[in-house]
Amino acid sequence: WVPEFPFDIRLSDPRLSQIKGWRVSQYQLPKYSYNKKRLNSRSLWPATKQTNSELDRNEIPQPEPQCKLRYQQTDYEIYARFVAADSESGRTSYFLNHRTLLKITSLCTVRLSDPTVA
């Protein structure tokens, strides 16, 4: 038995809007650039020795605090039909029947392709 695509995703509240006046902090690392003159040609380690405090201050990027808008949250459930196809006859069989959806939320990992949307 294999799940039939596409899955059915159900949201408890399909309309999510921004919460006015509520911002949450988010830390983002600054863009990091190497100082090419100080790098050894064989490795990425600095060619000159420095103390840990100098490395901390000069080389390690520090996260910068930023604020991000807060949106409402909702619960979701994922359902799927399970099918089995006979390779000899080409007949497709559904688990229980063709209208039955099974809850597979705990078996799935959800990842957003655009994190700015939700």
Biopython code that builds the backbone (N, CA, C, O; Angstrom):
import numpy as np
from Bio.PDB.StructureBuilder import StructureBuilder

atoms = [
    (1, "TRP", "N", (0.832, -1.187, 0.000)),
    (1, "TRP", "CA", (0.000, 0.000, 0.000)),
    (1, "TRP", "C", (0.870, 1.242, 0.000)),
    (1, "TRP", "O", (1.807, 1.362, 0.790)),
    (2, "VAL", "N", (0.553, 2.156, -0.887)),
    (2, "VAL", "CA", (1.275, 3.423, -0.967)),
    (2, "VAL", "C", (0.266, 4.573, -0.919)),
    (2, "VAL", "O", (-0.871, 4.422, -1.366)),
    (3, "PRO", "N", (0.680, 5.715, -0.380)),
    (3, "PRO", "CA", (-0.253, 6.847, -0.347)),
    (3, "PRO", "C", (-0.451, 7.441, -1.740)),
    (3, "PRO", "O", (0.467, 7.477, -2.559)),
    (4, "GLU", "N", (-1.662, 7.899, -1.980)),
    (4, "GLU", "CA", (-1.996, 8.529, -3.252)),
    (4, "GLU", "C", (-1.796, 10.041, -3.122)),
    (4, "GLU", "O", (-2.282, 10.661, -2.176)),
    (5, "PHE", "N", (-1.084, 10.616, -4.069)),
    (5, "PHE", "CA", (-0.842, 12.056, -4.054)),
    (5, "PHE", "C", (-1.894, 12.758, -4.889)),
    (5, "PHE", "O", (-2.393, 12.160, -5.842)),
    (6, "PRO", "N", (-2.256, 13.979, -4.589)),
    (6, "PRO", "CA", (-1.790, 14.843, -3.507)),
    (6, "PRO", "C", (-2.490, 14.502, -2.194)),
    (6, "PRO", "O", (-3.592, 13.954, -2.186)),
    (7, "PHE", "N", (-1.837, 14.831, -1.096)),
    (7, "PHE", "CA", (-2.431, 14.649, 0.221)),
    (7, "PHE", "C", (-3.496, 15.717, 0.446)),
    (7, "PHE", "O", (-3.487, 16.769, -0.194)),
    (8, "ASP", "N", (-4.408, 15.428, 1.361)),
    (8, "ASP", "CA", (-5.445, 16.378, 1.743)),
    (8, "ASP", "C", (-4.997, 17.049, 3.039)),
    (8, "ASP", "O", (-4.889, 16.388, 4.072)),
    (9, "ILE", "N", (-4.737, 18.354, 2.996)),
    (9, "ILE", "CA", (-4.302, 19.104, 4.176)),
    (9, "ILE", "C", (-5.471, 19.952, 4.641)),
    (9, "ILE", "O", (-6.018, 20.746, 3.876)),
    (10, "ARG", "N", (-5.850, 19.779, 5.895)),
    (10, "ARG", "CA", (-6.978, 20.519, 6.457)),
    (10, "ARG", "C", (-6.490, 21.424, 7.576)),
    (10, "ARG", "O", (-5.777, 20.990, 8.481)),
    (11, "LEU", "N", (-6.884, 22.682, 7.499)),
    (11, "LEU", "CA", (-6.513, 23.677, 8.496)),
    (11, "LEU", "C", (-7.722, 23.997, 9.360)),
    (11, "LEU", "O", (-8.844, 24.057, 8.858)),
    (12, "SER", "N", (-7.501, 24.205, 10.671)),
    (12, "SER", "CA", (-8.619, 24.561, 11.541)),
    (12, "SER", "C", (-9.094, 25.983, 11.260)),
    (12, "SER", "O", (-10.275, 26.277, 11.443)),
    (13, "ASP", "N", (-8.202, 26.875, 10.817)),
    (13, "ASP", "CA", (-8.558, 28.242, 10.432)),
    (13, "ASP", "C", (-7.772, 28.583, 9.175)),
    (13, "ASP", "O", (-6.583, 28.888, 9.271)),
    (14, "PRO", "N", (-8.395, 28.542, 7.994)),
    (14, "PRO", "CA", (-7.642, 28.749, 6.762)),
    (14, "PRO", "C", (-7.233, 30.199, 6.513)),
    (14, "PRO", "O", (-6.399, 30.458, 5.646)),
    (15, "ARG", "N", (-7.801, 31.144, 7.252)),
    (15, "ARG", "CA", (-7.447, 32.550, 7.048)),
    (15, "ARG", "C", (-6.623, 33.044, 8.229)),
    (15, "ARG", "O", (-7.148, 33.265, 9.320)),
    (16, "LEU", "N", (-5.339, 33.213, 7.999)),
    (16, "LEU", "CA", (-4.427, 33.689, 9.033)),
    (16, "LEU", "C", (-4.008, 35.109, 8.697)),
    (16, "LEU", "O", (-3.597, 35.398, 7.573)),
    (17, "SER", "N", (-4.116, 35.987, 9.676)),
    (17, "SER", "CA", (-3.747, 37.377, 9.438)),
    (17, "SER", "C", (-2.712, 37.828, 10.454)),
    (17, "SER", "O", (-2.443, 37.146, 11.443)),
    (18, "GLN", "N", (-2.145, 38.977, 10.192)),
    (18, "GLN", "CA", (-1.116, 39.542, 11.060)),
    (18, "GLN", "C", (-1.755, 40.043, 12.347)),
    (18, "GLN", "O", (-2.855, 40.596, 12.330)),
    (19, "ILE", "N", (-1.060, 39.846, 13.464)),
    (19, "ILE", "CA", (-1.515, 40.375, 14.748)),
    (19, "ILE", "C", (-0.930, 41.775, 14.870)),
    (19, "ILE", "O", (0.290, 41.937, 14.922)),
    (20, "LYS", "N", (-1.785, 42.781, 14.917)),
    (20, "LYS", "CA", (-1.320, 44.172, 14.910)),
    (20, "LYS", "C", (-0.554, 44.501, 16.182)),
    (20, "LYS", "O", (-0.993, 44.184, 17.288)),
    (21, "GLY", "N", (0.587, 45.136, 16.010)),
    (21, "GLY", "CA", (1.384, 45.598, 17.137)),
    (21, "GLY", "C", (2.188, 44.523, 17.847)),
    (21, "GLY", "O", (2.831, 44.815, 18.856)),
    (22, "TRP", "N", (2.174, 43.292, 17.357)),
    (22, "TRP", "CA", (2.918, 42.217, 18.009)),
    (22, "TRP", "C", (4.086, 41.820, 17.115)),
    (22, "TRP", "O", (3.901, 41.304, 16.013)),
    (23, "ARG", "N", (5.270, 42.068, 17.606)),
    (23, "ARG", "CA", (6.483, 41.695, 16.884)),
    (23, "ARG", "C", (7.290, 40.747, 17.755)),
    (23, "ARG", "O", (7.283, 40.853, 18.982)),
    (24, "VAL", "N", (7.981, 39.825, 17.114)),
    (24, "VAL", "CA", (8.833, 38.877, 17.827)),
    (24, "VAL", "C", (10.265, 39.068, 17.352)),
    (24, "VAL", "O", (10.513, 39.418, 16.198)),
    (25, "SER", "N", (11.198, 38.833, 18.261)),
    (25, "SER", "CA", (12.602, 38.999, 17.888)),
    (25, "SER", "C", (13.098, 37.764, 17.163)),
    (25, "SER", "O", (12.678, 36.640, 17.437)),
    (26, "GLN", "N", (13.991, 38.005, 16.245)),
    (26, "GLN", "CA", (14.585, 36.933, 15.458)),
    (26, "GLN", "C", (16.043, 37.302, 15.253)),
    (26, "GLN", "O", (16.353, 38.424, 14.852)),
    (27, "TYR", "N", (16.933, 36.365, 15.524)),
    (27, "TYR", "CA", (18.354, 36.628, 15.353)),
    (27, "TYR", "C", (18.810, 36.102, 14.007)),
    (27, "TYR", "O", (18.472, 34.987, 13.610)),
    (28, "GLN", "N", (19.588, 36.926, 13.310)),
    (28, "GLN", "CA", (20.097, 36.552, 11.998)),
    (28, "GLN", "C", (21.587, 36.851, 11.957)),
    (28, "GLN", "O", (22.029, 37.925, 12.363)),
    (29, "LEU", "N", (22.352, 35.889, 11.462)),
    (29, "LEU", "CA", (23.799, 36.082, 11.356)),
    (29, "LEU", "C", (24.120, 37.031, 10.207)),
    (29, "LEU", "O", (23.522, 36.927, 9.136)),
    (30, "PRO", "N", (25.056, 37.956, 10.415)),
    (30, "PRO", "CA", (25.450, 38.837, 9.313)),
    (30, "PRO", "C", (26.226, 38.058, 8.260)),
    (30, "PRO", "O", (26.729, 36.967, 8.531)),
    (31, "LYS", "N", (26.321, 38.616, 7.068)),
    (31, "LYS", "CA", (27.089, 37.963, 6.003)),
    (31, "LYS", "C", (28.556, 37.956, 6.387)),
    (31, "LYS", "O", (29.089, 38.951, 6.878)),
    (32, "TYR", "N", (29.202, 36.821, 6.157)),
    (32, "TYR", "CA", (30.582, 36.616, 6.596)),
    (32, "TYR", "C", (31.498, 36.656, 5.395)),
    (32, "TYR", "O", (31.218, 36.012, 4.384)),
    (33, "SER", "N", (32.582, 37.396, 5.482)),
    (33, "SER", "CA", (33.563, 37.431, 4.396)),
    (33, "SER", "C", (34.945, 37.164, 4.973)),
    (33, "SER", "O", (35.267, 37.607, 6.075)),
    (34, "TYR", "N", (35.752, 36.441, 4.221)),
    (34, "TYR", "CA", (37.108, 36.113, 4.652)),
    (34, "TYR", "C", (38.069, 37.223, 4.249)),
    (34, "TYR", "O", (37.904, 37.858, 3.207)),
    (35, "ASN", "N", (39.064, 37.445, 5.080)),
    (35, "ASN", "CA", (40.155, 38.349, 4.739)),
    (35, "ASN", "C", (41.194, 37.499, 4.011)),
    (35, "ASN", "O", (41.921, 36.737, 4.649)),
    (36, "LYS", "N", (41.275, 37.617, 2.694)),
    (36, "LYS", "CA", (42.101, 36.721, 1.880)),
    (36, "LYS", "C", (43.589, 36.857, 2.171)),
    (36, "LYS", "O", (44.335, 35.890, 2.021)),
    (37, "LYS", "N", (44.034, 38.040, 2.583)),
    (37, "LYS", "CA", (45.453, 38.232, 2.874)),
    (37, "LYS", "C", (45.887, 37.443, 4.098)),
    (37, "LYS", "O", (47.052, 37.058, 4.200)),
    (38, "ARG", "N", (44.974, 37.193, 5.028)),
    (38, "ARG", "CA", (45.335, 36.532, 6.270)),
    (38, "ARG", "C", (45.145, 35.023, 6.210)),
    (38, "ARG", "O", (45.452, 34.331, 7.181)),
    (39, "LEU", "N", (44.654, 34.504, 5.110)),
    (39, "LEU", "CA", (44.424, 33.068, 5.017)),
    (39, "LEU", "C", (45.626, 32.358, 4.425)),
    (39, "LEU", "O", (46.291, 32.859, 3.518)),
    (40, "ASN", "N", (45.880, 31.196, 4.957)),
    (40, "ASN", "CA", (46.945, 30.351, 4.436)),
    (40, "ASN", "C", (46.424, 29.671, 3.172)),
    (40, "ASN", "O", (45.234, 29.364, 3.093)),
    (41, "SER", "N", (47.275, 29.431, 2.190)),
    (41, "SER", "CA", (46.828, 28.836, 0.936)),
    (41, "SER", "C", (46.389, 27.385, 1.097)),
    (41, "SER", "O", (45.632, 26.885, 0.266)),
    (42, "ARG", "N", (46.840, 26.700, 2.137)),
    (42, "ARG", "CA", (46.509, 25.281, 2.313)),
    (42, "ARG", "C", (45.261, 25.044, 3.153)),
    (42, "ARG", "O", (44.685, 23.958, 3.097)),
    (43, "SER", "N", (44.840, 26.018, 3.916)),
    (43, "SER", "CA", (43.686, 25.796, 4.791)),
    (43, "SER", "C", (42.895, 27.080, 4.946)),
    (43, "SER", "O", (43.291, 28.130, 4.439)),
    (44, "LEU", "N", (41.795, 26.992, 5.637)),
    (44, "LEU", "CA", (40.963, 28.157, 5.893)),
    (44, "LEU", "C", (41.315, 28.834, 7.208)),
    (44, "LEU", "O", (40.656, 29.797, 7.600)),
    (45, "TRP", "N", (42.338, 28.347, 7.893)),
    (45, "TRP", "CA", (42.735, 28.948, 9.167)),
    (45, "TRP", "C", (43.612, 30.156, 8.913)),
    (45, "TRP", "O", (44.352, 30.170, 7.929)),
    (46, "PRO", "N", (43.558, 31.173, 9.764)),
    (46, "PRO", "CA", (44.400, 32.357, 9.578)),
    (46, "PRO", "C", (45.878, 31.983, 9.582)),
    (46, "PRO", "O", (46.298, 31.105, 10.336)),
    (47, "ALA", "N", (46.669, 32.654, 8.734)),
    (47, "ALA", "CA", (48.097, 32.358, 8.623)),
    (47, "ALA", "C", (48.866, 32.851, 9.836)),
    (47, "ALA", "O", (49.890, 32.266, 10.188)),
    (48, "THR", "N", (48.401, 33.907, 10.482)),
    (48, "THR", "CA", (49.069, 34.419, 11.683)),
    (48, "THR", "C", (48.303, 33.960, 12.908)),
    (48, "THR", "O", (47.081, 33.812, 12.877)),
    (49, "LYS", "N", (49.032, 33.740, 13.978)),
    (49, "LYS", "CA", (48.382, 33.305, 15.210)),
    (49, "LYS", "C", (47.784, 34.509, 15.921)),
    (49, "LYS", "O", (48.397, 35.573, 16.007)),
    (50, "GLN", "N", (46.576, 34.316, 16.428)),
    (50, "GLN", "CA", (45.900, 35.355, 17.187)),
    (50, "GLN", "C", (45.362, 34.752, 18.469)),
    (50, "GLN", "O", (45.190, 33.537, 18.570)),
    (51, "THR", "N", (45.104, 35.588, 19.428)),
    (51, "THR", "CA", (44.507, 35.097, 20.670)),
    (51, "THR", "C", (43.023, 34.859, 20.441)),
    (51, "THR", "O", (42.450, 35.337, 19.462)),
    (52, "ASN", "N", (42.406, 34.115, 21.355)),
    (52, "ASN", "CA", (40.978, 33.823, 21.237)),
    (52, "ASN", "C", (40.137, 35.088, 21.252)),
    (52, "ASN", "O", (39.141, 35.174, 20.533)),
    (53, "SER", "N", (40.522, 36.078, 22.065)),
    (53, "SER", "CA", (39.732, 37.306, 22.123)),
    (53, "SER", "C", (39.791, 38.065, 20.795)),
    (53, "SER", "O", (38.792, 38.651, 20.375)),
    (54, "GLU", "N", (40.952, 38.059, 20.130)),
    (54, "GLU", "CA", (41.052, 38.710, 18.828)),
    (54, "GLU", "C", (40.223, 37.973, 17.784)),
    (54, "GLU", "O", (39.571, 38.597, 16.946)),
    (55, "LEU", "N", (40.250, 36.640, 17.839)),
    (55, "LEU", "CA", (39.433, 35.861, 16.908)),
    (55, "LEU", "C", (37.957, 36.109, 17.150)),
    (55, "LEU", "O", (37.187, 36.266, 16.202)),
    (56, "ASP", "N", (37.555, 36.147, 18.426)),
    (56, "ASP", "CA", (36.153, 36.391, 18.739)),
    (56, "ASP", "C", (35.704, 37.744, 18.201)),
    (56, "ASP", "O", (34.609, 37.872, 17.656)),
    (57, "ARG", "N", (36.538, 38.725, 18.356)),
    (57, "ARG", "CA", (36.175, 40.078, 17.967)),
    (57, "ARG", "C", (36.232, 40.262, 16.447)),
    (57, "ARG", "O", (35.397, 40.967, 15.879)),
    (58, "ASN", "N", (37.208, 39.636, 15.786)),
    (58, "ASN", "CA", (37.438, 39.905, 14.369)),
    (58, "ASN", "C", (36.828, 38.887, 13.415)),
    (58, "ASN", "O", (36.408, 39.263, 12.321)),
    (59, "GLU", "N", (36.766, 37.642, 13.782)),
    (59, "GLU", "CA", (36.428, 36.590, 12.821)),
    (59, "GLU", "C", (35.028, 36.003, 12.981)),
    (59, "GLU", "O", (34.395, 35.657, 11.984)),
    (60, "ILE", "N", (34.541, 35.884, 14.194)),
    (60, "ILE", "CA", (33.291, 35.171, 14.422)),
    (60, "ILE", "C", (32.118, 36.135, 14.280)),
    (60, "ILE", "O", (32.046, 37.130, 15.001)),
    (61, "PRO", "N", (31.192, 35.850, 13.353)),
    (61, "PRO", "CA", (30.056, 36.750, 13.185)),
    (61, "PRO", "C", (29.099, 36.648, 14.377)),
    (61, "PRO", "O", (28.824, 35.554, 14.871)),
    (62, "GLN", "N", (28.608, 37.779, 14.823)),
    (62, "GLN", "CA", (27.675, 37.828, 15.943)),
    (62, "GLN", "C", (26.258, 38.000, 15.400)),
    (62, "GLN", "O", (26.051, 38.755, 14.450)),
    (63, "PRO", "N", (25.278, 37.307, 15.993)),
    (63, "PRO", "CA", (23.903, 37.460, 15.521)),
    (63, "PRO", "C", (23.382, 38.864, 15.801)),
    (63, "PRO", "O", (23.654, 39.450, 16.848)),
    (64, "GLU", "N", (22.633, 39.384, 14.850)),
    (64, "GLU", "CA", (22.052, 40.706, 14.988)),
    (64, "GLU", "C", (20.559, 40.566, 15.261)),
    (64, "GLU", "O", (19.867, 39.868, 14.520)),
    (65, "PRO", "N", (20.044, 41.214, 16.310)),
    (65, "PRO", "CA", (18.613, 41.103, 16.593)),
    (65, "PRO", "C", (17.790, 41.868, 15.562)),
    (65, "PRO", "O", (18.144, 42.979, 15.166)),
    (66, "GLN", "N", (16.704, 41.264, 15.141)),
    (66, "GLN", "CA", (15.769, 41.892, 14.216)),
    (66, "GLN", "C", (14.363, 41.577, 14.688)),
    (66, "GLN", "O", (14.154, 40.601, 15.408)),
    (67, "CYS", "N", (13.409, 42.382, 14.296)),
    (67, "CYS", "CA", (12.014, 42.134, 14.651)),
    (67, "CYS", "C", (11.262, 41.642, 13.423)),
    (67, "CYS", "O", (11.527, 42.067, 12.298)),
    (68, "LYS", "N", (10.332, 40.749, 13.657)),
    (68, "LYS", "CA", (9.556, 40.129, 12.602)),
    (68, "LYS", "C", (8.092, 40.207, 13.010)),
    (68, "LYS", "O", (7.778, 40.127, 14.198)),
    (69, "LEU", "N", (7.198, 40.360, 12.050)),
    (69, "LEU", "CA", (5.775, 40.428, 12.355)),
    (69, "LEU", "C", (5.268, 39.084, 12.851)),
    (69, "LEU", "O", (5.759, 38.035, 12.434)),
    (70, "ARG", "N", (4.296, 39.115, 13.730)),
    (70, "ARG", "CA", (3.713, 37.898, 14.297)),
    (70, "ARG", "C", (2.379, 37.632, 13.615)),
    (70, "ARG", "O", (1.560, 38.540, 13.466)),
    (71, "TYR", "N", (2.162, 36.396, 13.204)),
    (71, "TYR", "CA", (0.914, 36.003, 12.564)),
    (71, "TYR", "C", (0.164, 35.016, 13.445)),
    (71, "TYR", "O", (0.740, 34.399, 14.341)),
    (72, "GLN", "N", (-1.123, 34.878, 13.178)),
    (72, "GLN", "CA", (-1.922, 33.899, 13.895)),
    (72, "GLN", "C", (-1.426, 32.500, 13.560)),
    (72, "GLN", "O", (-0.758, 32.288, 12.548)),
    (73, "GLN", "N", (-1.763, 31.551, 14.423)),
    (73, "GLN", "CA", (-1.378, 30.161, 14.201)),
    (73, "GLN", "C", (-2.628, 29.314, 14.039)),
    (73, "GLN", "O", (-3.713, 29.700, 14.475)),
    (74, "THR", "N", (-2.471, 28.166, 13.415)),
    (74, "THR", "CA", (-3.587, 27.248, 13.250)),
    (74, "THR", "C", (-3.084, 25.815, 13.341)),
    (74, "THR", "O", (-1.902, 25.544, 13.134)),
    (75, "ASP", "N", (-3.977, 24.924, 13.646)),
    (75, "ASP", "CA", (-3.658, 23.496, 13.662)),
    (75, "ASP", "C", (-3.939, 22.920, 12.276)),
    (75, "ASP", "O", (-4.810, 23.409, 11.557)),
    (76, "TYR", "N", (-3.201, 21.889, 11.914)),
    (76, "TYR", "CA", (-3.404, 21.251, 10.618)),
    (76, "TYR", "C", (-3.435, 19.740, 10.799)),
    (76, "TYR", "O", (-2.882, 19.194, 11.754)),
    (77, "GLU", "N", (-4.090, 19.090, 9.863)),
    (77, "GLU", "CA", (-4.124, 17.626, 9.806)),
    (77, "GLU", "C", (-3.911, 17.220, 8.355)),
    (77, "GLU", "O", (-4.385, 17.885, 7.433)),
    (78, "ILE", "N", (-3.193, 16.121, 8.166)),
    (78, "ILE", "CA", (-2.893, 15.633, 6.820)),
    (78, "ILE", "C", (-3.546, 14.265, 6.652)),
    (78, "ILE", "O", (-3.390, 13.381, 7.495)),
    (79, "TYR", "N", (-4.278, 14.105, 5.557)),
    (79, "TYR", "CA", (-4.980, 12.863, 5.261)),
    (79, "TYR", "C", (-4.543, 12.343, 3.892)),
    (79, "TYR", "O", (-4.145, 13.113, 3.019)),
    (80, "ALA", "N", (-4.624, 11.016, 3.721)),
    (80, "ALA", "CA", (-4.255, 10.410, 2.438)),
    (80, "ALA", "C", (-5.070, 9.144, 2.205)),
    (80, "ALA", "O", (-5.520, 8.482, 3.141)),
    (81, "ARG", "N", (-5.244, 8.833, 0.926)),
    (81, "ARG", "CA", (-5.820, 7.548, 0.527)),
    (81, "ARG", "C", (-4.654, 6.615, 0.238)),
    (81, "ARG", "O", (-3.605, 7.049, -0.238)),
    (82, "PHE", "N", (-4.837, 5.352, 0.524)),
    (82, "PHE", "CA", (-3.791, 4.372, 0.235)),
    (82, "PHE", "C", (-4.274, 3.444, -0.865)),
    (82, "PHE", "O", (-5.393, 2.934, -0.824)),
    (83, "VAL", "N", (-3.397, 3.233, -1.861)),
    (83, "VAL", "CA", (-3.750, 2.418, -3.018)),
    (83, "VAL", "C", (-2.716, 1.318, -3.222)),
    (83, "VAL", "O", (-1.567, 1.412, -2.790)),
    (84, "ALA", "N", (-3.173, 0.289, -3.890)),
    (84, "ALA", "CA", (-2.287, -0.795, -4.311)),
    (84, "ALA", "C", (-2.665, -1.124, -5.753)),
    (84, "ALA", "O", (-3.838, -1.339, -6.057)),
    (85, "ALA", "N", (-1.679, -1.162, -6.632)),
    (85, "ALA", "CA", (-1.924, -1.462, -8.041)),
    (85, "ALA", "C", (-1.366, -2.840, -8.361)),
    (85, "ALA", "O", (-0.233, -3.166, -8.007)),
    (86, "ASP", "N", (-2.173, -3.637, -9.031)),
    (86, "ASP", "CA", (-1.741, -4.963, -9.460)),
    (86, "ASP", "C", (-0.940, -4.799, -10.753)),
    (86, "ASP", "O", (-1.441, -4.248, -11.733)),
    (87, "SER", "N", (0.288, -5.274, -10.749)),
    (87, "SER", "CA", (1.159, -5.083, -11.916)),
    (87, "SER", "C", (0.714, -5.923, -13.113)),
    (87, "SER", "O", (0.983, -5.552, -14.256)),
    (88, "GLU", "N", (0.048, -7.031, -12.874)),
    (88, "GLU", "CA", (-0.369, -7.900, -13.986)),
    (88, "GLU", "C", (-1.648, -7.402, -14.649)),
    (88, "GLU", "O", (-1.708, -7.274, -15.872)),
    (89, "SER", "N", (-2.671, -7.122, -13.840)),
    (89, "SER", "CA", (-3.956, -6.730, -14.418)),
    (89, "SER", "C", (-4.118, -5.217, -14.534)),
    (89, "SER", "O", (-4.956, -4.750, -15.305)),
    (90, "GLY", "N", (-3.326, -4.437, -13.780)),
    (90, "GLY", "CA", (-3.455, -2.989, -13.807)),
    (90, "GLY", "C", (-4.586, -2.472, -12.939)),
    (90, "GLY", "O", (-4.893, -1.280, -12.951)),
    (91, "ARG", "N", (-5.201, -3.364, -12.190)),
    (91, "ARG", "CA", (-6.326, -2.978, -11.335)),
    (91, "ARG", "C", (-5.808, -2.228, -10.109)),
    (91, "ARG", "O", (-4.805, -2.620, -9.512)),
    (92, "THR", "N", (-6.499, -1.146, -9.738)),
    (92, "THR", "CA", (-6.136, -0.344, -8.575)),
    (92, "THR", "C", (-7.107, -0.636, -7.447)),
    (92, "THR", "O", (-8.323, -0.558, -7.623)),
    (93, "SER", "N", (-6.561, -0.975, -6.286)),
    (93, "SER", "CA", (-7.384, -1.242, -5.108)),
    (93, "SER", "C", (-7.106, -0.182, -4.060)),
    (93, "SER", "O", (-5.959, 0.211, -3.845)),
    (94, "TYR", "N", (-8.169, 0.279, -3.408)),
    (94, "TYR", "CA", (-8.034, 1.267, -2.339)),
    (94, "TYR", "C", (-8.151, 0.581, -0.996)),
    (94, "TYR", "O", (-8.891, -0.392, -0.846)),
    (95, "PHE", "N", (-7.413, 1.095, -0.014)),
    (95, "PHE", "CA", (-7.488, 0.580, 1.352)),
    (95, "PHE", "C", (-8.853, 0.974, 1.902)),
    (95, "PHE", "O", (-9.184, 2.160, 1.919)),
    (96, "LEU", "N", (-9.635, 0.033, 2.341)),
    (96, "LEU", "CA", (-11.034, 0.164, 2.760)),
    (96, "LEU", "C", (-11.902, 0.525, 1.554)),
    (96, "LEU", "O", (-12.528, -0.375, 0.996)),
    (97, "ASN", "N", (-11.977, 1.788, 1.117)),
    (97, "ASN", "CA", (-12.664, 2.147, -0.123)),
    (97, "ASN", "C", (-12.076, 3.446, -0.663)),
    (97, "ASN", "O", (-11.216, 4.049, -0.021)),
    (98, "HIS", "N", (-12.533, 3.884, -1.841)),
    (98, "HIS", "CA", (-11.913, 5.037, -2.500)),
    (98, "HIS", "C", (-12.251, 6.370, -1.835)),
    (98, "HIS", "O", (-11.616, 7.379, -2.139)),
    (99, "ARG", "N", (-13.232, 6.398, -0.936)),
    (99, "ARG", "CA", (-13.593, 7.638, -0.242)),
    (99, "ARG", "C", (-12.961, 7.755, 1.140)),
    (99, "ARG", "O", (-13.094, 8.793, 1.788)),
    (100, "THR", "N", (-12.287, 6.728, 1.595)),
    (100, "THR", "CA", (-11.720, 6.725, 2.946)),
    (100, "THR", "C", (-10.363, 7.418, 2.963)),
    (100, "THR", "O", (-9.450, 7.056, 2.221)),
    (101, "LEU", "N", (-10.255, 8.421, 3.825)),
    (101, "LEU", "CA", (-8.993, 9.120, 4.041)),
    (101, "LEU", "C", (-8.466, 8.727, 5.414)),
    (101, "LEU", "O", (-9.216, 8.703, 6.390)),
    (102, "LEU", "N", (-7.185, 8.423, 5.486)),
    (102, "LEU", "CA", (-6.559, 8.066, 6.758)),
    (102, "LEU", "C", (-5.682, 9.217, 7.225)),
    (102, "LEU", "O", (-4.982, 9.844, 6.430)),
    (103, "LYS", "N", (-5.728, 9.486, 8.525)),
    (103, "LYS", "CA", (-4.951, 10.585, 9.096)),
    (103, "LYS", "C", (-3.485, 10.163, 9.196)),
    (103, "LYS", "O", (-3.162, 9.175, 9.854)),
    (104, "ILE", "N", (-2.603, 10.915, 8.540)),
    (104, "ILE", "CA", (-1.171, 10.592, 8.529)),
    (104, "ILE", "C", (-0.323, 11.752, 9.055)),
    (104, "ILE", "O", (0.868, 11.833, 8.756)),
    (105, "THR", "N", (-0.923, 12.638, 9.827)),
    (105, "THR", "CA", (-0.217, 13.827, 10.316)),
    (105, "THR", "C", (1.045, 13.462, 11.080)),
    (105, "THR", "O", (2.089, 14.083, 10.881)),
    (106, "SER", "N", (0.965, 12.472, 11.945)),
    (106, "SER", "CA", (2.122, 12.103, 12.765)),
    (106, "SER", "C", (3.231, 11.432, 11.943)),
    (106, "SER", "O", (4.355, 11.302, 12.427)),
    (107, "LEU", "N", (2.937, 11.012, 10.730)),
    (107, "LEU", "CA", (3.927, 10.355, 9.882)),
    (107, "LEU", "C", (4.627, 11.317, 8.927)),
    (107, "LEU", "O", (5.563, 10.927, 8.230)),
    (108, "CYS", "N", (4.181, 12.570, 8.891)),
    (108, "CYS", "CA", (4.698, 13.543, 7.929)),
    (108, "CYS", "C", (5.545, 14.606, 8.607)),
    (108, "CYS", "O", (5.369, 14.909, 9.788)),
    (109, "THR", "N", (6.453, 15.156, 7.850)),
    (109, "THR", "CA", (7.219, 16.331, 8.253)),
    (109, "THR", "C", (6.835, 17.451, 7.304)),
    (109, "THR", "O", (6.959, 17.318, 6.087)),
    (110, "VAL", "N", (6.371, 18.550, 7.866)),
    (110, "VAL", "CA", (5.908, 19.667, 7.051)),
    (110, "VAL", "C", (6.996, 20.726, 6.992)),
    (110, "VAL", "O", (7.556, 21.118, 8.016)),
    (111, "ARG", "N", (7.286, 21.179, 5.785)),
    (111, "ARG", "CA", (8.288, 22.222, 5.577)),
    (111, "ARG", "C", (7.724, 23.219, 4.569)),
    (111, "ARG", "O", (7.189, 22.830, 3.530)),
    (112, "LEU", "N", (7.848, 24.502, 4.883)),
    (112, "LEU", "CA", (7.352, 25.538, 3.984)),
    (112, "LEU", "C", (8.400, 25.868, 2.936)),
    (112, "LEU", "O", (9.589, 25.965, 3.242)),
    (113, "SER", "N", (7.963, 26.036, 1.719)),
    (113, "SER", "CA", (8.902, 26.432, 0.676)),
    (113, "SER", "C", (9.197, 27.926, 0.739)),
    (113, "SER", "O", (10.256, 28.364, 0.291)),
    (114, "ASP", "N", (8.269, 28.717, 1.293)),
    (114, "ASP", "CA", (8.468, 30.157, 1.457)),
    (114, "ASP", "C", (8.151, 30.526, 2.904)),
    (114, "ASP", "O", (6.980, 30.714, 3.233)),
    (115, "PRO", "N", (9.154, 30.636, 3.781)),
    (115, "PRO", "CA", (8.892, 30.906, 5.196)),
    (115, "PRO", "C", (8.340, 32.296, 5.464)),
    (115, "PRO", "O", (7.896, 32.563, 6.581)),
    (116, "THR", "N", (8.351, 33.195, 4.478)),
    (116, "THR", "CA", (7.778, 34.515, 4.699)),
    (116, "THR", "C", (6.260, 34.495, 4.618)),
    (116, "THR", "O", (5.608, 35.452, 5.035)),
    (117, "VAL", "N", (5.687, 33.416, 4.085)),
    (117, "VAL", "CA", (4.238, 33.323, 3.944)),
    (117, "VAL", "C", (3.584, 32.955, 5.262)),
    (117, "VAL", "O", (2.580, 33.557, 5.644)),
    (118, "ALA", "N", (4.135, 31.982, 5.958)),
    (118, "ALA", "CA", (3.513, 31.530, 7.205)),
    (118, "ALA", "C", (4.533, 31.481, 8.312)),
    (118, "ALA", "O", (4.200, 31.124, 9.442)),
]
sb = StructureBuilder()
sb.init_structure("model")
sb.init_model(0)
sb.init_chain("A")
sb.init_seg("    ")
for serial, (resi, resn, name, xyz) in enumerate(atoms, 1):
    if name == "N":
        sb.init_residue(resn, " ", resi, " ")
    sb.init_atom(name, np.array(xyz, "f"), 0.0, 1.0, " ", f" {name:<3s}", serial, name[0])
structure = sb.get_structure()
